Amino acid sequence: MNRWDMVDGVVELPDGRRVRGTGLRRPRRDAPPPDFAVYLLGKEPRPGWDHEWVRWRDFRLPDSTDHALAVLRQAHTRAAAERVEIACGGGVGRTGTALAVLAIMSGVAPDDAVAWVRAHYRPRAVETRQQKRWVGLVAVDARGR
């Protein structure tokens, strides 16, 4: 096992890729920095590593679905060989929603994606009905069809 495997919030997707879900308000503790991060926030952060920002305000949906899916596809691809982190403020709603989309990209059936992320990441992941509906709406695009 490497250090990334022992970090809180790391989820193994069905295709074997590992992604760390977290909240920026949570202390990093001993978590190594990611090789690539996706930040789902209303305002762009300034971390010290490679990242993409998706404008996505708390309890809402991303401002651009196309941009969000492109960035999540990049995260999924990079997770095959790199430490990838997905984060919002608290690490629950937006992060859980993004992880549900990554689960679909990894082979989880769209109807099962929210339950999958709640079972493997956080029980309260995907906080709003609107976020849950969005996972279903983008499922076809997430699968690359």
ABEGO torsion letter per residue (X at the ends): XBAAAABBGBBBBAAGBBBBBBBAABBAEABBBBABBBBBBABBBBBABBBBBBBBBBGBBBABAAAAAAAAAAAAAAAAABBBBBBBAAGAAAAAAAAAAAAAAAGBBAAAAAAAAAAAABAABGABAAAAAAAAAAAAAAAGX
